[in-house]
Every structure is written in structure tokens, then in C-alpha cells.
């Protein structure tokens, strides 16, 4: 019998309805699988939808923080950055701060940010922000006050029609100064009318600290804010106690010259008494002033016509050496690091020491002329011409931004435009010249009274790693970039430093730093 005949017999003998049952079973299996996949897809979509809404709520909270932070920072910077205050208002503010009252209140900050819920009509995201202020500390430096607080902003975000919400916090630190401020606290400040509107774009401010919130452009101070009276500063270098003037007899006494009313002869004098050396006083114009480094010593060399003087000092070993035509004097104490020049400086430049330790002007762009952790203030009654870069040890560049390994203000250069003795107005200010191929780099803080700051760089660019304060600025189409945030501002107020203070009381937001950004607990 053939196999085909056998199959026909089997089909004839099979129970009726079995094929239908098999079809039902197969259909049940596929239906169960389909329903399972459908339910699984619905659960997945619901979970992903919930996650998306949670993410959108988080984005809403972040939007609220960013918006609120921008509004608050703009208002605070506008209200407190380099603002002049009257003597009466400063006295009142000082009394309130010393009594424990905060400079910035939570109510004031909430008014800046706005307390109403914000809505983004496009994304249907909403957020509500609140801010609070916590006082951290207050320091009194006699001439000014330093107030520090923490600003905490909370933002709660959600999506309209969705019940869930997310919250985030940002914590910032604000440091305010009020009073007669060290000018190096003002990253870039120019007196009113001292900068042409067309030249405003020639000045750029860059922070080396990405967490700091800075001003976009120079601060505008009222006329007369940049001081021209150096007597309060140089009296310390001369070891005089708050004199009202500097007549010939008093200056001769401070310099150790025979008593009399005759004018002090031109020259370079190291102030000294039984307690050790003071500062260095220069009477008359300098044809050359060179800064250089040899091992652990800072070298300052003075040239006046055919005469040369040199001072060497080591902050580490606290030793000072003074070289003049009369010989060498050695001290086991550190001098007061201030150079006082009653005249002008024709050429302030970086110097390279030879085998004998004498400095020669160095045109090399990588020459270092300022010793690490060396405080030095140079004040001149007349004009100062800076002809090379003045770079400090430890200055490093990363992606076009300078950083200092040591956190200290390395150099202050101040031209007053007023004679130290007669107090007559003379030709003052700071001129920047550069013959090199790269940008002229100044590591320090410039204070230019008199005619202000004038830039005549051949390279078309000047980089100031510190601060700039001037009565006026003439860029001559050069680009000026001021890099801020390099120095440790906590060092301000140190009695070993010699600062230039504003001539009028100011209130200034010196630091606005984001210190933490996290989800609310």
C-alpha cells in the first residue's frame, strides 16, 4: 500500500474538531504574546514619559536657577561694583555693619530675582525661585571693611499638567568691600570721561577663575577717585609717622643727610635706622630702572646719568644688600619693599644679570623679572615708561589664560602726577611701549594718575595679569586684556603690603563665586 493511501485512511479515522482546537490554542498563544508586548510597551512608554517629565522638571529648575542667578548678579554688580558713596553714607554703613547688620538681605535679593512663578509657554515648563542670604564674616582694616556672605538660591521646576516637581540649589559666595579701597581690588577702573566710547571695545576683562562672575567692561569712577597724593604711602617707606608735608629739613632727616633746609641732592638713598632698612628713595629723574632676579634675590637697579645703584633682597632669608659708589651695605633684615621716586622714570624694564650681578636690559620675551612671593611697590611722582614685559616667576599660561603658582600681588606701579614735596601737578602717568614680537605682559597692578595710561605697543596687544586703575586710557588701537582672579584677595590687609587706596569711599563687589550647584535635599 502506498504512503498516500495510508494518509487518507488516517485522516478519515481522526476525531472531528481537533484542527479547530489546535488553531484556537495557537491563536491564544499569539494573543497572549501580543497583549504582553502591548502592556510592556505601555509600561515602557509610561516609565519613559515619567522620566522625560522628570527631566523636564529638572530642566525647569535649572532654568529658574540660571535666570534668577543672571538677574541677581546683574543687579548686584550694577549696584555694588565700584559705586561711590558719600562720607556720611559710608559712616552710616560702617556703623551698621559693625553692629551686626548684613549688607545684603534676603528680602532685597528676592526682590531682585522676582518671587512670582515663571512660565515658558513653548515648553510648558514652570519654575519658582527663592533666595536667602547667610552672613559669613566681617573684617575691619581701618580704612575699609570686608564683608562676606553666602547667597543660596533654590529653584523648584515642574511641567504644567504633571504633578511631579524637582528642586535644585546654587550656593555662591559674595565678598564686598566698603571704604577707601585698595585699587587692585578693582580689576579695571577708569575715571569718568577718561575713555572714548570707540575705545571701550579695546579693553577686555578675562577671569582666570571660571567660577567667578565678573564685570563685562571697565568700571567708571568719578573724577578724583584715583589718588595723586603719595605722602600717606611713602611716609611708611621713609619711616615717618603721618607727616602733614615733606619739607626739605624733614626729608633730609629721613634720608640721614646733614640737617638744613637745602634741597636734597639727586641720588638714590636707602632709608635706615637702628631697627633696620626702610624703603628706597630716589631724588630726581631716573634714566633707567631695571628689575631682575638672581637665584632667590630680587634685584632693583637704578641708573641716574652715569651713576648706578643696586638693591638686592631675599624674602626667604630676610637679607638686604645695598650697592652704591660708597660701597656695599649688608643687612640681616628685609627692607620695606617700596621704591619712592620723586621724578620720572624714562625706562622701566626687565633686566638680565651678568657674571658680576649687574643688570642689563633684556629684550627676551621670556625674561622673568619679578621674584615669586615678592611684594614690591614702585611709586613715582612723574611719568613712568615701561618698555618691556615684566613677568613674574610662576606665571603659567593655559589655553591663553595666565595662572600664578604663588597667590600674591607681585607688583604695584603707581604714577601720581604730583611732586612729593612741593605738591605741584607735574607730567604723570604710565606709558607702555613694546618693541617685541609678542604681547607686552605686565604681571602686576597699575595705578595711573596724572595723564593716565597710554599704550604704544608695536605688537598691538598688552596683557595685564593683575589690575588697572587710571584717570584715562589711550589705547591707540591696541588691545588691552586684563586677566583677573590671579591673586589671593585674602592677602589684602596684610601689614607687609603697600597698597594704593582710592581717594573716595567706594562700595565694591570684589568676588561673586559659585561654590556649589546641587539637587536640593
MIRO-915863 format. One record per residue (C-alpha): x, y, z. Coordinates in nm, 2 decimals, always signed. Last residue first. Layout:
<node <X Y Z>>
...
//
This chain:
<node <+1.79 +6.77 +4.96>>
<node <+1.80 +7.01 +4.67>>
<node <+2.00 +6.89 +4.37>>
<node <+2.34 +7.05 +4.35>>
<node <+2.54 +7.36 +4.25>>
<node <+2.82 +7.46 +4.48>>
<node <+3.09 +7.73 +4.51>>
<node <+2.97 +7.99 +4.25>>
<node <+3.18 +8.30 +4.31>>
<node <+3.09 +8.67 +4.32>>
<node <+3.40 +8.85 +4.44>>
<node <+3.51 +9.21 +4.47>>
<node <+3.16 +9.36 +4.49>>
<node <+3.25 +9.72 +4.56>>
<node <+3.14 +10.01 +4.78>>
<node <+3.35 +10.32 +4.75>>
<node <+3.49 +10.59 +4.97>>
<node <+3.70 +10.85 +4.77>>
<node <+4.07 +10.88 +4.71>>
<node <+4.10 +10.51 +4.64>>
<node <+4.39 +10.33 +4.81>>
<node <+4.73 +10.23 +4.67>>
<node <+4.86 +9.94 +4.86>>
<node <+5.18 +9.86 +5.04>>
<node <+5.18 +9.50 +5.17>>
<node <+5.35 +9.38 +5.49>>
<node <+5.05 +9.48 +5.70>>
<node <+4.84 +9.22 +5.53>>
<node <+4.50 +9.40 +5.46>>
<node <+4.46 +9.22 +5.13>>
<node <+4.61 +8.87 +5.15>>
<node <+4.26 +8.72 +5.13>>
<node <+4.24 +8.85 +4.78>>
<node <+4.46 +8.57 +4.66>>
<node <+4.59 +8.69 +4.32>>
<node <+4.51 +8.56 +3.97>>
<node <+4.14 +8.64 +3.97>>
<node <+4.17 +8.90 +3.69>>
<node <+4.33 +8.90 +3.35>>
<node <+4.32 +9.24 +3.19>>
<node <+4.34 +9.24 +2.81>>
<node <+4.43 +9.56 +2.63>>
<node <+4.41 +9.56 +2.25>>
<node <+4.60 +9.85 +2.09>>
<node <+4.40 +10.10 +1.87>>
<node <+4.60 +10.39 +2.03>>
<node <+4.48 +10.26 +2.37>>
<node <+4.45 +10.59 +2.54>>
<node <+4.32 +10.54 +2.90>>
<node <+4.21 +10.80 +3.15>>
<node <+4.24 +10.86 +3.52>>
<node <+4.36 +10.51 +3.56>>
<node <+4.32 +10.19 +3.75>>
<node <+4.43 +9.86 +3.60>>
<node <+4.45 +9.51 +3.76>>
<node <+4.65 +9.19 +3.77>>
<node <+4.79 +8.99 +3.47>>
<node <+4.79 +9.28 +3.23>>
<node <+4.82 +9.18 +2.86>>
<node <+4.91 +9.44 +2.60>>
<node <+4.84 +9.39 +2.23>>
<node <+4.92 +9.59 +1.91>>
<node <+5.26 +9.43 +1.87>>
<node <+5.43 +9.77 +1.84>>
<node <+5.28 +9.88 +2.17>>
<node <+5.21 +10.24 +2.22>>
<node <+4.97 +10.23 +2.51>>
<node <+4.89 +10.54 +2.72>>
<node <+4.77 +10.52 +3.08>>
<node <+4.66 +10.81 +3.29>>
<node <+4.78 +11.17 +3.23>>
<node <+4.81 +11.23 +3.60>>
<node <+4.70 +10.92 +3.78>>
<node <+4.80 +10.57 +3.66>>
<node <+4.76 +10.28 +3.90>>
<node <+4.89 +9.96 +3.75>>
<node <+4.87 +9.62 +3.93>>
<node <+5.11 +9.33 +3.85>>
<node <+5.23 +9.09 +3.59>>
<node <+5.27 +9.31 +3.28>>
<node <+5.28 +9.13 +2.95>>
<node <+5.36 +9.30 +2.62>>
<node <+5.22 +9.08 +2.35>>
<node <+5.47 +8.91 +2.12>>
<node <+5.71 +9.04 +1.86>>
<node <+5.90 +9.28 +2.09>>
<node <+5.94 +9.66 +2.06>>
<node <+5.70 +9.74 +2.34>>
<node <+5.60 +10.07 +2.49>>
<node <+5.35 +10.12 +2.78>>
<node <+5.33 +10.47 +2.91>>
<node <+5.22 +10.54 +3.27>>
<node <+5.10 +10.87 +3.40>>
<node <+5.25 +11.20 +3.53>>
<node <+5.36 +11.53 +3.40>>
<node <+5.36 +11.76 +3.71>>
<node <+5.10 +11.90 +3.95>>
<node <+5.27 +12.08 +4.24>>
<node <+5.27 +11.90 +4.57>>
<node <+5.60 +12.08 +4.65>>
<node <+5.75 +11.78 +4.83>>
<node <+5.62 +11.46 +4.66>>
<node <+5.56 +11.63 +4.33>>
<node <+5.23 +11.53 +4.18>>
<node <+5.15 +11.33 +3.87>>
<node <+5.09 +11.02 +4.09>>
<node <+5.24 +10.73 +3.90>>
<node <+5.18 +10.40 +4.06>>
<node <+5.33 +10.05 +3.99>>
<node <+5.23 +9.76 +4.22>>
<node <+5.40 +9.42 +4.18>>
<node <+5.37 +9.06 +4.29>>
<node <+5.02 +9.05 +4.42>>
<node <+5.01 +8.71 +4.59>>
<node <+4.89 +8.36 +4.52>>
<node <+5.20 +8.18 +4.41>>
<node <+5.16 +7.94 +4.13>>
<node <+5.02 +8.22 +3.91>>
<node <+4.79 +8.15 +3.62>>
<node <+4.76 +8.31 +3.28>>
<node <+4.49 +8.24 +3.03>>
<node <+4.56 +8.15 +2.66>>
<node <+4.48 +7.79 +2.69>>
<node <+4.70 +7.75 +2.99>>
<node <+4.97 +8.01 +3.05>>
<node <+5.20 +7.99 +3.35>>
<node <+5.34 +8.27 +3.57>>
<node <+5.55 +8.10 +3.85>>
<node <+5.82 +8.37 +3.85>>
<node <+5.68 +8.71 +3.75>>
<node <+5.69 +8.88 +3.41>>
<node <+5.75 +9.25 +3.34>>
<node <+5.73 +9.29 +2.96>>
<node <+5.95 +9.56 +2.81>>
<node <+5.95 +9.94 +2.77>>
<node <+5.76 +10.07 +3.07>>
<node <+5.78 +10.45 +3.07>>
<node <+5.68 +10.60 +3.40>>
<node <+5.57 +10.97 +3.43>>
<node <+5.64 +11.17 +3.73>>
<node <+5.57 +11.15 +4.11>>
<node <+5.68 +10.78 +4.11>>
<node <+5.56 +10.49 +4.32>>
<node <+5.70 +10.14 +4.29>>
<node <+5.55 +9.88 +4.52>>
<node <+5.71 +9.54 +4.57>>
<node <+5.59 +9.23 +4.74>>
<node <+5.80 +8.92 +4.64>>
<node <+5.62 +8.59 +4.66>>
<node <+5.79 +8.48 +4.34>>
<node <+6.06 +8.71 +4.22>>
<node <+5.97 +8.96 +3.95>>
<node <+6.20 +9.00 +3.64>>
<node <+6.15 +8.68 +3.44>>
<node <+6.28 +8.70 +3.08>>
<node <+6.07 +8.50 +2.84>>
<node <+6.02 +8.80 +2.59>>
<node <+6.40 +8.85 +2.55>>
<node <+6.48 +9.22 +2.51>>
<node <+6.68 +9.22 +2.83>>
<node <+6.81 +9.55 +2.97>>
<node <+7.14 +9.49 +3.15>>
<node <+7.16 +9.41 +3.52>>
<node <+7.48 +9.39 +3.72>>
<node <+7.53 +9.07 +3.91>>
<node <+7.90 +9.03 +3.84>>
<node <+7.85 +8.75 +3.60>>
<node <+7.57 +8.94 +3.42>>
<node <+7.22 +8.98 +3.55>>
<node <+6.93 +9.01 +3.30>>
<node <+6.70 +9.31 +3.33>>
<node <+6.33 +9.37 +3.28>>
<node <+6.24 +9.73 +3.20>>
<node <+6.14 +10.07 +3.34>>
<node <+6.29 +10.34 +3.11>>
<node <+6.25 +10.72 +3.14>>
<node <+6.13 +10.71 +3.50>>
<node <+6.01 +11.04 +3.63>>
<node <+6.08 +11.24 +3.95>>
<node <+6.05 +11.20 +4.32>>
<node <+6.09 +10.82 +4.30>>
<node <+5.98 +10.61 +4.60>>
<node <+6.07 +10.24 +4.58>>
<node <+5.88 +10.03 +4.84>>
<node <+5.96 +9.69 +4.98>>
<node <+6.03 +9.78 +5.34>>
<node <+6.38 +9.63 +5.36>>
<node <+6.43 +9.28 +5.49>>
<node <+6.66 +9.24 +5.79>>
<node <+7.01 +9.09 +5.82>>
<node <+7.15 +9.39 +5.65>>
<node <+7.45 +9.43 +5.42>>
<node <+7.60 +9.76 +5.29>>
<node <+7.83 +9.77 +4.99>>
<node <+8.05 +10.06 +4.87>>
<node <+8.03 +10.44 +4.85>>
<node <+7.95 +10.43 +4.48>>
<node <+7.64 +10.24 +4.57>>
<node <+7.53 +9.88 +4.64>>
<node <+7.26 +9.79 +4.90>>
<node <+7.22 +9.43 +5.02>>
<node <+6.91 +9.30 +5.21>>
<node <+6.85 +8.97 +5.39>>
<node <+6.53 +8.82 +5.51>>
<node <+6.64 +8.47 +5.40>>
<node <+6.32 +8.39 +5.21>>
<node <+6.22 +8.74 +5.11>>
<node <+6.57 +8.79 +4.96>>
<node <+6.69 +9.14 +4.89>>
<node <+6.91 +9.32 +4.64>>
<node <+6.94 +9.69 +4.59>>
<node <+7.15 +9.85 +4.32>>
<node <+7.29 +10.19 +4.24>>
<node <+7.44 +10.33 +3.92>>
<node <+7.57 +10.67 +3.83>>
<node <+7.64 +10.80 +3.47>>
<node <+7.30 +10.98 +3.43>>
<node <+7.08 +10.83 +3.70>>
<node <+7.06 +10.45 +3.67>>
<node <+6.89 +10.24 +3.94>>
<node <+6.89 +9.86 +3.97>>
<node <+6.64 +9.66 +4.15>>
<node <+6.73 +9.29 +4.22>>
<node <+6.51 +9.03 +4.38>>
<node <+6.71 +8.75 +4.53>>
<node <+6.65 +8.38 +4.54>>
<node <+6.88 +8.29 +4.25>>
<node <+6.93 +8.62 +4.06>>
<node <+6.62 +8.80 +3.95>>
<node <+6.57 +9.13 +3.77>>
<node <+6.40 +9.47 +3.77>>
<node <+6.57 +9.76 +3.59>>
<node <+6.51 +10.14 +3.64>>
<node <+6.68 +10.36 +3.38>>
<node <+6.72 +10.73 +3.31>>
<node <+6.59 +10.80 +3.65>>
<node <+6.47 +11.16 +3.73>>
<node <+6.54 +11.33 +4.06>>
<node <+6.55 +11.22 +4.42>>
<node <+6.51 +10.85 +4.47>>
<node <+6.40 +10.70 +4.80>>
<node <+6.44 +10.33 +4.88>>
<node <+6.24 +10.18 +5.17>>
<node <+6.33 +10.11 +5.53>>
<node <+6.64 +9.93 +5.65>>
<node <+6.70 +9.81 +6.01>>
<node <+6.57 +9.90 +6.36>>
<node <+6.87 +10.13 +6.43>>
<node <+6.79 +10.34 +6.13>>
<node <+6.79 +10.30 +5.75>>
<node <+6.63 +10.46 +5.44>>
<node <+6.83 +10.36 +5.13>>
<node <+6.90 +10.67 +4.92>>
<node <+6.93 +10.70 +4.54>>
<node <+7.06 +11.03 +4.40>>
<node <+6.98 +11.40 +4.33>>
<node <+7.07 +11.63 +4.61>>
<node <+6.81 +11.71 +4.87>>
<node <+6.72 +12.08 +4.87>>
<node <+6.88 +12.28 +5.14>>
<node <+6.67 +12.34 +5.46>>
<node <+6.93 +12.20 +5.70>>
<node <+7.04 +11.90 +5.89>>
<node <+7.31 +11.67 +5.75>>
<node <+7.17 +11.38 +5.55>>
<node <+7.02 +11.06 +5.71>>
<node <+6.75 +11.02 +5.44>>
<node <+6.47 +11.08 +5.70>>
<node <+6.64 +11.39 +5.84>>
<node <+6.69 +11.52 +5.49>>
<node <+6.32 +11.47 +5.41>>
<node <+6.22 +11.65 +5.73>>
<node <+6.45 +11.95 +5.66>>
<node <+6.35 +11.97 +5.29>>
<node <+5.98 +11.98 +5.37>>
<node <+5.76 +11.67 +5.33>>
<node <+5.41 +11.76 +5.45>>
<node <+5.14 +11.67 +5.71>>
<node <+5.36 +11.39 +5.84>>
<node <+5.20 +11.06 +5.94>>
<node <+5.48 +10.89 +6.14>>
<node <+5.79 +10.89 +5.93>>
<node <+5.98 +10.57 +5.85>>
<node <+6.06 +10.69 +5.49>>
<node <+5.89 +10.38 +5.35>>
<node <+5.59 +10.45 +5.58>>
<node <+5.58 +10.81 +5.48>>
<node <+5.58 +10.70 +5.12>>
<node <+5.23 +10.57 +5.14>>
<node <+5.05 +10.85 +5.33>>
<node <+5.26 +11.10 +5.12>>
<node <+5.17 +10.97 +4.78>>
<node <+4.89 +11.22 +4.70>>
<node <+4.77 +11.17 +4.34>>
<node <+4.48 +10.94 +4.42>>
<node <+4.25 +10.78 +4.15>>
<node <+3.89 +10.88 +4.26>>
<node <+3.93 +11.24 +4.15>>
<node <+3.68 +11.21 +3.87>>
<node <+3.40 +10.97 +3.94>>
<node <+3.47 +10.60 +3.87>>
<node <+3.36 +10.40 +3.57>>
<node <+3.42 +10.03 +3.60>>
<node <+3.57 +9.86 +3.29>>
<node <+3.37 +9.61 +3.09>>
<node <+3.20 +9.27 +3.13>>
<node <+3.21 +9.27 +3.50>>
<node <+3.30 +8.94 +3.66>>
<node <+3.13 +8.62 +3.79>>
<node <+3.39 +8.39 +3.93>>
<node <+3.36 +8.01 +3.89>>
<node <+3.57 +8.01 +3.57>>
<node <+3.87 +8.15 +3.76>>
<node <+4.13 +8.31 +3.52>>
<node <+3.88 +8.59 +3.47>>
<node <+3.90 +8.79 +3.14>>
<node <+3.84 +9.16 +3.10>>
<node <+3.88 +9.31 +2.75>>
<node <+3.96 +9.67 +2.67>>
<node <+3.97 +9.77 +2.30>>
<node <+3.59 +9.76 +2.29>>
<node <+3.57 +10.07 +2.50>>
<node <+3.79 +10.26 +2.26>>
<node <+3.50 +10.40 +2.05>>
<node <+3.34 +10.52 +2.36>>
<node <+3.65 +10.73 +2.45>>
<node <+3.79 +10.65 +2.79>>
<node <+3.87 +10.90 +3.06>>
<node <+3.53 +11.08 +3.07>>
<node <+3.45 +10.93 +3.41>>
<node <+3.76 +10.78 +3.58>>
<node <+3.87 +10.44 +3.47>>
<node <+3.86 +10.11 +3.67>>
<node <+3.97 +9.76 +3.56>>
<node <+4.00 +9.48 +3.81>>
<node <+3.90 +9.69 +4.11>>
<node <+4.06 +9.51 +4.41>>
<node <+4.40 +9.64 +4.30>>
<node <+4.28 +9.99 +4.39>>
<node <+4.29 +9.91 +4.76>>
<node <+3.97 +10.05 +4.89>>
<node <+3.88 +10.37 +5.08>>
<node <+3.55 +10.24 +5.23>>
<node <+3.34 +9.94 +5.16>>
<node <+3.45 +9.60 +5.03>>
<node <+3.21 +9.32 +4.94>>
<node <+3.27 +8.95 +4.90>>
<node <+2.99 +8.72 +4.77>>
<node <+3.00 +8.34 +4.79>>
<node <+2.75 +8.14 +4.59>>
<node <+2.53 +7.84 +4.66>>
<node <+2.31 +7.70 +4.38>>
<node <+2.02 +7.48 +4.48>>
<node <+1.79 +7.24 +4.28>>
<node <+1.44 +7.13 +4.30>>
<node <+1.22 +6.88 +4.10>>
<node <+0.85 +6.85 +4.06>>
<node <+0.58 +6.59 +3.99>>
<node <+0.21 +6.66 +3.94>>
<node <+0.22 +6.70 +3.56>>
<node <-0.03 +6.92 +3.39>>
<node <+0.22 +7.21 +3.36>>
<node <+0.58 +7.08 +3.38>>
<node <+0.77 +7.14 +3.71>>
<node <+1.06 +7.33 +3.85>>
<node <+1.16 +7.43 +4.20>>
<node <+1.45 +7.67 +4.23>>
<node <+1.66 +7.75 +4.54>>
<node <+1.91 +8.03 +4.55>>
<node <+2.16 +8.05 +4.84>>
<node <+2.38 +8.36 +4.87>>
<node <+2.66 +8.32 +5.12>>
<node <+2.82 +8.63 +5.28>>
<node <+3.15 +8.81 +5.32>>
<node <+3.20 +9.17 +5.43>>
<node <+3.54 +9.35 +5.41>>
<node <+3.56 +9.69 +5.57>>
<node <+3.78 +9.99 +5.47>>
<node <+4.04 +10.23 +5.60>>
<node <+4.06 +10.06 +5.94>>
<node <+4.10 +9.71 +5.81>>
<node <+3.78 +9.58 +5.97>>
<node <+3.68 +9.22 +5.88>>
<node <+3.33 +9.09 +5.86>>
<node <+3.22 +8.73 +5.83>>
<node <+2.98 +8.47 +5.69>>
<node <+2.63 +8.62 +5.68>>
<node <+2.37 +8.39 +5.52>>
<node <+2.15 +8.53 +5.25>>
<node <+1.83 +8.36 +5.11>>
<node <+1.68 +8.32 +4.77>>
<node <+1.36 +8.17 +4.64>>
<node <+1.28 +8.05 +4.28>>
<node <+0.96 +7.92 +4.12>>
<node <+0.97 +7.74 +3.79>>
<node <+0.74 +7.65 +3.51>>
<node <+0.78 +7.44 +3.19>>
<node <+0.51 +7.44 +2.93>>
<node <+0.78 +7.41 +2.66>>
<node <+0.67 +7.70 +2.44>>
<node <+0.48 +7.90 +2.71>>
<node <+0.78 +7.91 +2.94>>
<node <+0.62 +8.00 +3.28>>
<node <+0.77 +8.19 +3.57>>
<node <+0.62 +8.17 +3.92>>
<node <+0.63 +8.50 +4.10>>
<node <+0.90 +8.59 +4.36>>
<node <+1.12 +8.82 +4.15>>
<node <+1.50 +8.78 +4.14>>
<node <+1.59 +9.13 +4.25>>
<node <+1.30 +9.14 +4.50>>
<node <+1.42 +8.81 +4.64>>
<node <+1.77 +8.96 +4.69>>
<node <+1.64 +9.25 +4.88>>
<node <+1.42 +9.03 +5.11>>
<node <+1.72 +8.80 +5.18>>
<node <+1.93 +9.10 +5.29>>
<node <+2.27 +9.23 +5.17>>
<node <+2.50 +9.44 +5.39>>
<node <+2.40 +9.24 +5.69>>
<node <+2.35 +9.42 +6.03>>
<node <+2.60 +9.31 +6.30>>
<node <+2.67 +9.64 +6.47>>
<node <+3.00 +9.67 +6.27>>
<node <+2.79 +9.66 +5.95>>
<node <+2.55 +9.93 +6.07>>
<node <+2.83 +10.16 +6.18>>
<node <+3.02 +10.12 +5.86>>
<node <+2.71 +10.19 +5.66>>
<node <+2.64 +10.51 +5.85>>
<node <+3.00 +10.63 +5.81>>
<node <+2.99 +10.53 +5.44>>
<node <+2.66 +10.72 +5.39>>
<node <+2.80 +11.03 +5.56>>
<node <+3.13 +11.02 +5.36>>
<node <+2.93 +10.98 +5.04>>
<node <+2.93 +10.66 +4.83>>
<node <+3.10 +10.59 +4.50>>
<node <+3.00 +10.26 +4.33>>
<node <+3.29 +10.04 +4.22>>
<node <+3.06 +9.74 +4.16>>
<node <+2.78 +9.75 +4.41>>
<node <+2.45 +9.84 +4.24>>
<node <+2.53 +9.72 +3.88>>
<node <+2.71 +9.41 +4.00>>
<node <+2.42 +9.33 +4.24>>
<node <+2.15 +9.38 +3.98>>
<node <+2.33 +9.18 +3.71>>
<node <+2.42 +8.91 +3.96>>
<node <+2.06 +8.88 +4.08>>
<node <+1.91 +8.87 +3.73>>
<node <+2.16 +8.62 +3.60>>
<node <+2.13 +8.40 +3.91>>
<node <+1.75 +8.40 +3.88>>
<node <+1.76 +8.30 +3.51>>
<node <+2.02 +8.03 +3.57>>
<node <+1.84 +7.90 +3.88>>
<node <+1.50 +7.90 +3.71>>
<node <+1.63 +7.74 +3.40>>
<node <+1.79 +7.47 +3.62>>
<node <+1.46 +7.40 +3.79>>
<node <+1.28 +7.38 +3.45>>
<node <+1.55 +7.15 +3.33>>
<node <+1.48 +6.93 +3.63>>
<node <+1.11 +6.94 +3.56>>
<node <+1.19 +6.85 +3.20>>
<node <+1.40 +6.56 +3.32>>
<node <+1.12 +6.44 +3.55>>
<node <+0.87 +6.48 +3.26>>
<node <+1.10 +6.27 +3.04>>
<node <+1.14 +6.01 +3.32>>
<node <+0.76 +5.99 +3.36>>
<node <+0.72 +5.95 +2.98>>
<node <+0.99 +5.69 +2.98>>
<node <+0.81 +5.50 +3.25>>
<node <+0.47 +5.54 +3.08>>
<node <+0.61 +5.44 +2.75>>
<node <+0.77 +5.14 +2.90>>
<node <+0.45 +5.04 +3.08>>
<node <+0.25 +5.08 +2.76>>
<node <+0.51 +4.88 +2.56>>
<node <+0.50 +4.60 +2.82>>
<node <+0.12 +4.60 +2.80>>
<node <+0.14 +4.58 +2.42>>
<node <+0.41 +4.31 +2.43>>
<node <+0.21 +4.11 +2.68>>
<node <-0.11 +4.15 +2.48>>
<node <+0.07 +4.04 +2.17>>
<node <+0.22 +3.74 +2.34>>
<node <-0.11 +3.64 +2.49>>
<node <-0.28 +3.68 +2.15>>
<node <-0.01 +3.47 +1.99>>
<node <-0.06 +3.19 +2.24>>
<node <-0.44 +3.21 +2.22>>
<node <-0.43 +3.20 +1.84>>
<node <-0.22 +2.88 +1.85>>
<node <-0.46 +2.72 +2.10>>
<node <-0.76 +2.82 +1.89>>
<node <-0.60 +2.68 +1.58>>
<node <-0.52 +2.35 +1.76>>
<node <-0.88 +2.33 +1.88>>
<node <-1.01 +2.38 +1.53>>
<node <-0.78 +2.11 +1.39>>
<node <-0.91 +1.86 +1.66>>
<node <-1.28 +1.93 +1.57>>
<node <-1.37 +1.58 +1.44>>
<node <-1.17 +1.28 +1.56>>
<node <-0.92 +1.13 +1.31>>
<node <-1.02 +0.80 +1.12>>
<node <-1.07 +0.96 +0.78>>
<node <-0.74 +1.15 +0.81>>
<node <-0.56 +0.83 +0.90>>
<node <-0.71 +0.64 +0.59>>
<node <-0.61 +0.93 +0.36>>
<node <-0.25 +0.92 +0.50>>
<node <-0.22 +0.54 +0.43>>
<node <-0.33 +0.58 +0.07>>
<node <-0.06 +0.84 +0.01>>
<node <+0.20 +0.61 +0.17>>
<node <+0.13 +0.34 -0.09>>
<node <+0.00 +0.00 +0.00>>
//
